[in-house]
Amino acid sequence: MLADHLKASIKQHGSAKLTAMTLRMVEQASTLAAAVPLPAHPVHLWFRPLIAQRLNGEGIGTLGALIDYCNARGGSWWRSVPRIGALRARTIVAWLRRHESTLGAKVDADVDTASLVPTRVSEGKGDDRVIVVGGDPGEPRLAPFEHLAVPAELSGATGFNRAASFAFIRAEHDLAAVHAFLHRYRDRPTTLRAYTRELERLILWSVVVRKKALSSLTVEDCEAYKDFLQAPLASFTGPKRPRTSGRWRPFATEGLSADSQAYAVRVLRAAFAWLVEVRYLAGNPWSAVHEPATLTRELSVQVHRALPASLWTRVRQALDAHCDALMGVVPAADDEARQWRAARAAILLMGDSGLRRAEAALARREDLRLAEVAGEARASRSPSPRSPSPPTSTRSVDFANSAESARGPSSVWTLTVIGKRRKQRTVPVSGATIVALRAHWHDRGRDFDAPQARGPLIAPQWIPGTRAALELHDAQTENAPYTVDALGRLVRTAVQRLARESAALADFSTDDLVQLANTSAHAFRHTFGTRAVARDMPTDVVQAILGHASLQTTSIYVRAERRRMLEAAARYYADDKQET
């Protein structure tokens, strides 16, 4: 309409006259919604012609293609685009991140072309800040790896241990080299998280305490760091805090166990060996450092953390009570019950199927199937594949505790998961777990038994709209799974609350309360292994369900050697009584 008015004005007056009506129309046009970038938009709509031309030359025609290009190549994506330098690349990435909500796609966190060696103490705001670590060891400036930068003189650009020959990586300084090493584990999040933790600790110690670049460390420095692991400075330790918090510290208050210290040395030795292999470093000082002495444990698997059968039964009963209490009566109580039902589903997945915490967090509905089993089965009260109304209590259905038996064809739910070493395996799922999952899916407003049901088996009821929360869940606010750590917190919080409430009501013995207070999510996996062996499940079957690489590991649950030792000791002491 405004264009037509201006054309009519030009036709009448020979040029556009800014009349009162024209100004009103311009004002009205300014109130209309501004155009927003979309993935299908050509890059020339949003970038200058020369930039768009250079992007088009690399086959980048749309904003969606540009995001894919950045994510596929990481922080150095701009190097393959002619005449797009680091500064311009930073501007482009920052623009894409500002418009993530409308683009519907996210630039990966590691696509960061900001200088890793800035000149100021702190750059950026909030979660984007980059902190140059250093200062006095007693009051240091510390930062986690993703926000960490080092002073230019300690960057390692001229480190004493830098290889003189052609390097296989483009790293110009130590942080870039560490990024290159960690990038190898981008598809193994658990390993990536563990390796990042050990390397960031070494970098912080090297810069703050030793005042040396990573590529200048010697054997003596490595030995000093090994001693530091035994007793970190108080300024390096603290309670667990978010990595975005200014109170974050690289070490927990209680320090590291001997096993954790030995693990740190192994990780650092492997990292430096790779840096030597790619000819970034001339030599590996960690190759001359022995691991700290550790205790050879009687049992390599901490099966003592498994819940006894009686305690496991009472925990399940307590979970059912919380899940059913005041449901639909008080809104706040109903919300709380939903949280309990999510925790119950997770606990049963681990306790009845032997899943690891990460396996439970990543388990998906499309990998859960109903399988027919011929012969004798203890599944007479198997829940139907489709229930008319989603049950909320697992009291009526429990394969593990069912006293009835049936002959002939039966059905068992199975779940396929990807475990350690990226190894796929299939585990059985109890009827009680299926009932718990149905209730949890009902809470999420989803049909567990829909023919094409897909998605994570366990997911949060809602995700806060904060940037940190969205980053954890890949910018999804619906149907996003729990992160591994979040699922662990969900389970641990539920169990610890059970322990506190049971202590007040005197429902559990003192020993049971102590065990519950120290029960982690992994303890339920041990609970399954212990109960399976106690019920005479073949050891090789238990091995297959638990995903152990070695039958020897599974045999620990049998405790045959320990049992023989105790029997021999009992006979020995009985002889003493006879002699007296």
C-alpha positions in Angstrom: 0.0 0.0 0.0 2.8 2.4 0.9 4.5 1.6 -2.4 1.3 2.3 -4.4 0.9 5.6 -2.6 4.4 6.7 -3.4 4.0 5.7 -7.1 0.8 7.7 -7.3 2.6 10.7 -5.7 5.4 10.5 -8.2 2.9 10.3 -11.1 1.0 13.3 -9.8 3.9 15.5 -8.6 6.8 14.2 -10.5 8.5 13.1 -7.3 7.4 11.5 -4.0 5.9 14.1 -1.7 6.2 13.4 2.1 2.6 14.4 3.0 1.0 13.8 6.4 -0.6 10.6 5.0 2.7 9.4 3.8 4.3 9.9 7.2 1.4 8.0 8.8 1.9 5.1 6.4 5.6 5.0 7.1 5.0 5.0 10.8 2.5 2.1 10.4 4.9 0.2 8.3 7.6 0.5 11.0 5.3 -1.3 13.5 5.0 -4.4 11.3 7.0 -7.4 12.3 10.6 -7.3 11.1 11.9 -10.0 8.8 13.6 -12.8 10.5 16.3 -15.1 9.0 15.2 -18.6 8.1 17.3 -21.7 7.2 16.0 -21.6 3.5 16.9 -17.9 3.0 19.8 -17.3 0.5 22.9 -15.9 2.2 22.8 -12.8 -0.1 19.6 -11.7 1.7 21.5 -11.2 5.0 25.2 -10.7 4.1 27.0 -8.2 2.0 27.4 -9.1 -1.7 31.1 -9.9 -1.5 30.7 -12.2 1.5 27.7 -13.9 -0.1 29.7 -14.4 -3.3 32.5 -16.0 -1.4 30.2 -18.3 0.5 28.4 -19.2 -2.8 31.7 -20.1 -4.3 32.1 -22.9 -1.7 28.6 -24.2 -2.4 27.0 -22.4 0.6 23.8 -21.0 -0.8 21.5 -20.8 2.3 21.7 -20.0 5.9 21.0 -23.6 6.8 23.8 -24.7 4.6 26.1 -22.2 6.3 25.3 -23.6 9.7 25.9 -27.2 8.5 29.2 -26.1 6.9 30.4 -24.5 10.2 29.4 -27.5 12.3 31.0 -30.0 9.9 34.4 -28.2 10.0 34.5 -26.7 13.5 36.3 -23.5 14.5 38.5 -23.4 11.4 35.6 -23.5 8.9 36.5 -20.1 7.5 40.0 -21.2 6.4 38.5 -23.0 3.4 36.5 -19.9 2.3 38.7 -17.4 0.3 39.0 -13.9 1.9 37.0 -14.8 5.0 39.3 -14.2 7.9 39.0 -14.9 11.6 37.4 -11.6 12.5 34.8 -11.8 9.8 34.2 -15.4 10.7 33.6 -14.5 14.3 31.1 -11.9 13.2 29.2 -14.4 11.0 29.1 -17.1 13.8 27.9 -14.5 16.4 25.1 -13.4 14.0 24.0 -17.0 13.5 24.0 -17.6 17.2 21.9 -14.5 17.8 19.2 -15.9 15.4 19.2 -19.5 16.5 15.6 -19.3 17.7 14.3 -18.4 14.2 16.9 -20.4 12.2 15.9 -23.6 14.1 19.5 -24.8 14.0 22.4 -24.3 16.3 26.0 -23.6 15.7 28.1 -26.1 17.7 29.8 -24.8 20.9 33.2 -25.7 19.6 32.7 -23.5 16.5 34.5 -20.7 18.3 37.0 -18.6 16.4 37.6 -16.2 19.3 41.3 -15.9 20.2 42.4 -18.5 22.7 45.1 -16.1 23.9 43.3 -12.8 24.5 45.1 -9.8 25.9 42.6 -8.9 28.5 41.8 -10.7 31.8 38.2 -11.3 30.7 36.4 -10.9 27.4 32.7 -11.3 26.7 29.7 -11.5 29.0 27.9 -14.2 30.9 28.3 -17.7 29.3 30.4 -16.2 26.4 33.2 -14.8 28.6 36.8 -15.9 28.1 38.9 -15.7 31.2 42.7 -15.5 31.1 43.7 -17.8 34.0 46.7 -16.9 36.2 47.4 -14.8 39.2 48.7 -15.8 42.6 48.2 -19.6 43.4 46.6 -18.6 46.6 43.9 -16.5 44.9 44.0 -17.6 41.3 41.8 -16.8 38.3 40.4 -20.1 37.3 38.0 -21.1 34.5 36.8 -24.4 33.0 38.2 -25.5 29.7 35.4 -24.0 27.5 36.0 -20.5 29.0 39.7 -20.8 29.5 42.5 -18.8 27.9 46.2 -18.4 28.9 48.5 -15.4 28.9 50.3 -15.0 25.6 53.7 -15.7 27.1 52.5 -19.1 28.4 50.5 -20.0 25.3 53.1 -22.6 24.2 53.6 -20.9 20.8 57.4 -21.1 21.6 57.3 -24.0 24.0 60.7 -25.7 24.8 59.2 -29.1 23.9 57.7 -28.1 20.5 58.7 -30.3 17.7 60.9 -28.7 15.0 59.6 -30.9 12.2 56.4 -30.4 10.2 53.4 -31.0 12.5 50.3 -32.9 11.4 47.9 -30.5 13.1 47.6 -26.8 12.5 47.7 -25.9 16.2 49.8 -22.8 16.8 49.7 -23.0 20.6 48.9 -25.5 23.4 45.2 -24.9 23.8 44.6 -25.4 20.1 46.6 -28.7 20.3 44.5 -29.8 23.3 41.3 -29.0 21.4 42.6 -31.1 18.5 43.2 -34.1 20.8 39.8 -33.8 22.5 38.1 -33.4 19.1 38.9 -37.1 18.5 36.4 -38.1 21.2 33.5 -35.9 20.0 31.3 -39.0 19.5 32.1 -40.4 22.9 30.7 -37.9 25.4 31.7 -39.8 28.5 35.3 -40.2 27.5 35.4 -36.6 26.2 34.1 -35.3 29.6 36.7 -37.3 31.5 39.6 -36.4 29.3 38.6 -32.7 29.3 38.6 -32.7 33.1 42.1 -34.1 33.4 43.6 -31.8 30.8 42.0 -28.6 32.1 43.3 -29.5 35.6 46.8 -29.8 34.2 46.6 -26.6 32.2 45.4 -24.6 35.2 48.2 -26.0 37.4 50.8 -25.5 34.8 49.9 -21.8 34.2 48.9 -20.8 37.7 51.2 -22.8 39.9 54.2 -23.7 37.7 54.1 -20.6 35.5 55.0 -22.7 32.5 53.4 -23.5 29.1 52.0 -27.0 28.6 54.6 -27.6 25.9 57.4 -26.6 28.2 56.8 -29.2 31.0 59.6 -31.5 31.9 59.6 -34.8 33.8 60.3 -32.9 37.0 57.2 -30.8 36.4 55.1 -33.9 35.8 56.3 -35.4 39.0 55.4 -32.2 40.8 51.9 -32.3 39.4 51.6 -36.0 40.5 52.3 -34.8 44.0 49.9 -31.9 43.6 47.1 -34.4 42.8 47.6 -36.0 46.2 47.0 -32.6 48.0 45.6 -29.9 45.7 45.8 -26.3 46.9 42.8 -25.1 48.9 42.3 -22.4 46.2 41.8 -25.2 43.6 39.2 -27.2 45.5 35.6 -26.5 46.4 32.1 -28.0 46.4 30.5 -28.9 43.1 29.3 -25.8 41.3 28.1 -25.2 37.7 30.9 -24.7 35.2 29.5 -21.3 34.5 29.8 -20.2 38.1 32.6 -18.0 39.3 32.9 -20.4 42.3 33.7 -23.4 40.1 36.9 -25.2 41.1 38.7 -28.0 39.2 38.9 -30.3 42.3 36.3 -31.5 44.8 36.8 -30.5 48.4 37.7 -34.1 49.4 40.4 -34.4 46.8 41.2 -37.4 44.6 41.4 -41.1 45.5 44.6 -43.0 44.6 42.7 -44.6 41.7 41.7 -41.2 40.4 45.3 -40.0 40.6 46.5 -43.0 38.7 43.8 -42.5 36.1 44.8 -38.8 35.6 48.4 -39.9 34.9 47.3 -42.4 32.4 45.1 -39.9 30.5 47.9 -37.3 30.5 50.4 -39.8 29.3 48.1 -40.8 26.4 47.3 -37.2 25.5 51.0 -36.3 25.3 51.8 -39.4 23.4 49.3 -38.4 20.7 50.8 -34.9 20.6 54.2 -36.4 20.0 52.7 -38.7 17.4 51.3 -35.8 15.4 54.6 -34.0 15.8 53.3 -31.1 17.9 55.6 -32.1 20.8 59.2 -33.4 20.5 58.9 -35.8 23.4 56.5 -37.1 26.1 57.7 -36.3 29.6 54.9 -38.4 31.1 56.4 -41.5 29.7 59.0 -41.4 32.5 56.4 -40.9 35.2 55.1 -43.9 37.2 51.5 -44.0 38.2 50.8 -43.4 41.9 50.7 -46.6 44.0 47.1 -47.9 44.3 45.5 -50.7 46.2 44.8 -53.9 44.4 41.2 -54.5 45.4 39.8 -57.8 46.4 36.8 -57.1 44.1 37.3 -54.8 41.1 33.5 -54.3 40.9 32.0 -52.7 44.0 29.2 -55.2 44.4 28.9 -54.4 48.1 26.9 -51.3 47.0 24.1 -53.6 45.7 21.0 -53.3 47.7 20.0 -56.5 49.7 16.8 -58.2 48.4 14.7 -57.0 51.3 15.9 -53.4 51.1 15.3 -53.4 47.3 11.8 -54.6 47.8 11.0 -51.9 50.4 12.6 -49.2 48.2 10.2 -50.2 45.4 7.3 -50.1 47.7 8.2 -46.7 48.9 8.6 -45.4 45.4 5.1 -46.7 44.5 3.7 -44.9 47.5 5.2 -41.6 46.5 4.1 -42.1 42.9 0.5 -42.7 43.9 0.2 -40.3 46.8 -2.4 -37.5 46.3 -2.3 -38.0 42.6 -4.9 -35.7 41.0 -5.9 -34.2 44.3 -3.4 -31.3 44.9 -1.7 -29.8 41.8 1.6 -29.3 43.6 1.5 -32.9 44.9 0.7 -34.1 41.5 3.7 -32.4 40.0 5.9 -33.9 42.7 4.4 -37.3 42.0 5.4 -36.9 38.3 9.0 -36.4 39.4 8.8 -39.5 41.5 7.4 -41.5 38.6 10.3 -40.4 36.4 12.8 -41.5 39.1 11.0 -44.8 39.6 11.2 -45.6 35.8 14.9 -44.8 35.8 15.6 -46.9 39.0 13.7 -49.9 37.7 15.4 -49.7 34.3 18.8 -50.0 36.1 17.6 -52.3 38.9 15.6 -54.8 36.8 17.6 -54.7 33.6 21.2 -53.9 34.8 21.6 -50.8 32.7 24.3 -48.2 33.3 23.3 -44.7 34.1 24.3 -43.5 30.6 22.5 -46.4 28.9 19.3 -45.6 30.8 19.5 -41.9 29.9 20.0 -42.6 26.2 17.4 -45.5 26.0 14.7 -44.9 23.4 11.2 -46.1 22.9 11.8 -47.3 19.3 14.4 -49.7 20.7 11.9 -51.4 23.1 10.1 -54.4 21.7 7.9 -57.2 22.8 9.5 -60.6 22.0 7.8 -64.0 22.0 9.5 -66.6 24.2 8.6 -70.3 23.8 8.7 -72.7 26.8 8.3 -72.2 30.5 8.3 -68.6 31.6 7.5 -66.8 34.8 5.4 -64.1 33.2 1.8 -65.1 33.7 0.8 -61.5 34.5 2.6 -59.8 31.7 1.1 -56.3 31.0 -0.7 -56.2 27.7 1.1 -54.5 24.8 -1.5 -51.8 25.0 -3.3 -50.8 28.2 -6.6 -49.0 27.9 -5.6 -46.7 30.7 -2.0 -46.0 31.8 -1.3 -47.7 35.1 0.6 -45.8 37.7 1.4 -48.5 40.3 3.9 -51.4 39.8 2.6 -53.4 42.7 0.4 -55.6 40.6 3.0 -56.4 38.0 6.5 -57.5 38.9 8.2 -60.2 36.7 11.1 -60.5 39.2 8.8 -61.3 42.1 5.9 -63.1 40.4 5.1 -66.3 42.2 3.0 -67.8 39.3 4.4 -69.6 36.4 3.1 -70.5 33.0 3.9 -73.0 30.3 3.8 -72.4 26.6 4.5 -69.3 24.5 5.0 -66.1 26.5 6.3 -62.6 25.8 9.1 -60.5 27.3 10.0 -56.9 26.6 13.5 -56.3 25.3 15.5 -53.1 25.0 18.5 -52.6 22.7 21.1 -50.2 24.1 24.6 -49.0 23.2 27.0 -49.5 26.0 30.6 -49.1 26.7 33.0 -49.3 23.8 30.0 -48.5 21.5 28.9 -52.1 21.8 25.2 -52.8 21.2 23.4 -55.3 23.3 19.8 -56.3 24.1 18.5 -56.6 27.7 15.2 -57.9 29.1 12.8 -55.4 30.7 10.5 -56.3 33.6 6.8 -55.9 33.6 7.1 -53.5 36.5 9.4 -51.3 34.4 7.0 -51.2 31.5 4.2 -50.2 33.9 6.4 -47.4 35.3 7.4 -46.2 31.9 3.7 -46.1 30.7 2.9 -43.9 33.7 5.9 -41.7 33.0 4.9 -41.3 29.4 1.4 -40.5 30.4 2.8 -37.7 32.6 4.6 -36.3 29.5 1.4 -36.3 27.5 2.6 -39.1 25.2 1.2 -42.5 24.2 3.7 -45.2 25.2 1.8 -47.8 23.1 1.3 -45.8 19.9 2.3 -47.9 16.9 5.1 -45.4 15.9 6.1 -44.3 19.4 9.5 -42.8 19.4 11.7 -40.7 21.7 13.7 -41.1 24.9 12.2 -43.6 27.4 12.8 -41.1 30.2 12.7 -37.4 29.8 12.2 -34.3 32.0 8.7 -33.0 32.4 9.9 -29.5 31.3 13.1 -27.8 30.5 13.9 -24.3 31.7 14.3 -21.7 28.9 17.7 -20.6 30.2 20.6 -20.8 27.8 22.5 -23.3 29.9 19.6 -25.6 30.1 18.9 -25.4 26.4 22.5 -26.1 25.6 22.4 -29.2 27.7 19.4 -30.4 25.8 20.5 -29.3 22.3 18.0 -26.4 22.3 15.0 -28.7 22.6 12.3 -27.8 25.1 10.2 -30.9 24.5 10.9 -34.6 24.3 14.6 -34.1 25.1 16.2 -36.8 27.2 17.9 -36.3 30.5 21.6 -35.8 30.4 23.6 -38.5 32.0 24.5 -36.3 35.0 20.9 -35.0 35.3 19.5 -38.6 35.4 22.0 -39.5 38.1 20.9 -36.5 40.2 17.2 -37.4 39.7 17.9 -40.9 41.1 20.2 -39.8 43.8 17.8 -37.1 45.0 14.9 -39.6 45.1 16.9 -42.2 47.1 18.3 -39.7 49.6 14.8 -38.3 50.2 13.5 -41.8 50.8 16.3 -42.3 53.3 15.5 -39.0 55.2 11.8 -39.8 55.3 12.3 -43.4 56.3 14.6 -42.3 59.1 11.9 -40.0 60.5 9.4 -42.8 60.4 11.8 -45.5 61.5 10.8 -47.7 58.5 14.4 -48.9 57.9 17.2 -50.1 60.0 20.2 -48.0 60.7 22.4 -50.1 58.3 19.7 -49.7 55.6 19.6 -45.9 56.0 23.4 -45.7 55.8 23.4 -47.7 52.6 20.6 -45.7 51.1 22.4 -42.4 51.9 25.4 -43.6 50.0 23.5 -45.2 47.1 24.2 -43.9 43.6 22.5 -44.7 40.4 25.1 -47.4 39.5 24.3 -49.3 42.7 21.0 -50.4 41.1 23.0 -52.1 38.3 24.9 -54.0 40.9 21.6 -54.9 42.6 20.5 -56.6 39.4 23.7 -58.5 39.0 23.7 -59.7 42.6 20.0 -60.8 42.5 20.3 -62.5 39.1 23.2 -64.7 40.4 21.4 -65.4 43.7 18.4 -66.6 41.6 20.7 -69.0 39.7 20.6 -67.2 36.4 23.5 -68.6 34.3 26.7 -66.5 34.6 27.0 -66.1 30.9 23.5 -64.8 30.6 24.2 -62.3 33.4 27.4 -61.3 31.5 25.4 -60.7 28.3 22.7 -58.6 30.1 25.3 -56.5 32.0 27.5 -56.1 28.9 30.7 -57.2 30.6 33.6 -57.8 28.2 35.0 -60.6 30.4 33.2 -63.4 32.1 35.7 -62.9 35.0 34.1 -59.6 35.8 30.6 -61.1 36.0 31.9 -63.9 38.1 32.6 -61.4 40.9 28.9 -61.4 41.6 29.1 -65.1 42.3 31.7 -64.5 45.1 32.6 -68.2 45.0 36.1 -67.7 46.2 35.0 -65.4 49.0 32.3 -67.9 50.0 34.8 -70.8 50.1 37.1 -68.6 52.2 34.4 -67.9 54.8 33.4 -71.5 54.9 37.0 -72.6 55.6 37.3 -69.9 58.2 34.1 -71.1 59.9 35.4 -74.7 60.1 38.7 -73.3 61.5 37.0 -71.4 64.3 34.7 -74.3 65.0 37.8 -76.5 65.6 39.0 -73.9 68.1 35.8 -74.2 70.0 36.0 -78.0 70.2 39.5 -77.7 71.6 38.4 -75.4 74.3 
